[in-house]
Amino acid sequence: MKRKLIILIGLVLGVMNLNAKLTVEQQQRFDYYYYEAIRLFQAEDFGEAYQMFRFCYLLNPEDAMTNLYLGILYDGSRETERAVYFYRRANKLEKGNTYIKGNLLKADLMTGRLKEAMKLQKELDKINGYDVYSAMTRYRIHVMMKKYNAAANDIDHYLMYDPENLQFRYFQIQILETIKASTKRLGKAYEALLSLDPNNAIVLNNYAYMLSNRHGNLQLAEELSRKALQQDRNNATFLDTYAWILYLRGEKELAAFYIQKAIEQYNGSDVPPTLLKHYKTINHK
């Protein structure tokens, strides 16, 4: 798809009456080119398919499906701006087509047109109803727009309909930590996730560390941290968390033992700043 071809389209359109109806002969030619283009497209001969769709476009630029396929072909060749142009034309010509809207939405996201993407998602929701794909897209758009509170609300809203969706439970914790949600709200999110995935060592450790950092329930934090450590006794992060909780609970000798084990896991390599800080605090250095 060279620039000369694109210029040619523009020149032809400039002299055509776009509102004129096709003659019988033109319609026959259009039908031939269109079905041949579809055949080539399905055979994954995209270069030749593009040529046929280009001829269709020259004959009838107001055909929605021709615009859609040109958008798909430009999308496939990573010419996303051109794809957006044709998707928008197709969407304008056939406003109720959810497949066109879906393709345009993805292209808008690729080109950073976030407000336009959200508008399309709302249109799709009116047609299809609110579902997991809508929730995921809304979440992604709000995160990309740095509207993290809105993203958190997207997840909360979806989980009302599908509370056992493990993936969204993970997303919920990530976004709540980003917006620095209250300890109570985060705790409920962690509890809900652990009810679905009770042996997830990373979640157990992170929940425990969150409680220790926020002056939460240290007894619960120790229990959670111990469960995580039982699954991976040589994990430096888990050892660090457990040592820090022990220190906060006043068990300083035991804390010193575990923080030393955490340090040893690095074998002299760079120790993370937080772990090193805990080591110095526990050992009064």
Steps between C-alpha positions, in 0.01 A plus 500: 500500500710785373431870538430522124199274541362713784548816293325332206198428717486864604524623141224274378272591788560865424330467161228251599153592615500308829122507525444366148340157470691227321393403155414137436842450341678667792306288749596183316865605503473588869350160585773320307780692672339466842448122497842448346647719776322291765632179345855634496467631854383160626791339315728746687621651174477842656693695237268394218196535728601860565512570126147362454362694797668811362311456174179455701572821684558692178162381371310551825678671791175494698497121540547427871653155463756620247609768745512241778723260306731781393527593867583140592765480227663825607482380858676180402778694332533715815382815328267567790421863418375396156308216661326744734396713202327208326353356821344839573349515154363148540359582844330812367345303214382209714456630855356185655778263393677386818785336309588832337478676836723238659769542236482878521522486878820292487652736243407800714678341794807433286513864392429644845148625424378406844188718520382370163568143614293549816215647298503194274506266800189669639331457163594131498366458854162635391488242223665195660453566870769529765736201509854394581640651180335833571637501854850418379492769233361765735764408757780523241378834367470655845845375597648642179324830577642478854148512641579236758198557722273449200696184415445371854129570467491310169637192673274535805199530271593194299571287807143559616396283203789255501651488852703185430697643210855441623665723241290799598571435867870540421430816303295633789790474745745653253283804440407542867868503590559758225235737637615430858160378609421463868636201693142380552417511128827335401458237770158404366646471150781274624255285698276462195797396285630252758155344527544404134876434505586420864851363441639778286827574677555837335155623596545371856833679528374826348194505725720440804744775399214744434367442853845546654557826314160643590494422873249226433435170677853368562380164626314444173801634309730246667262213422477602134876552471571162659270326249683666213841407643397137551454472124841647415738505797788655307310786343682817606190717468292267717781478756527878509126542556494241777804653673351849485169387650683316779699816572183709520352246740803533727661163416833661410732198535285288272464794264881531482526130412255525209631828362850348495363205300339747260832680447682170442276416205675768295850346539672837507311646204300823520249486784172689445492834688190410706650171618827673588311766693313233696829319570661814642194589708463151648871479580522865618765590242 
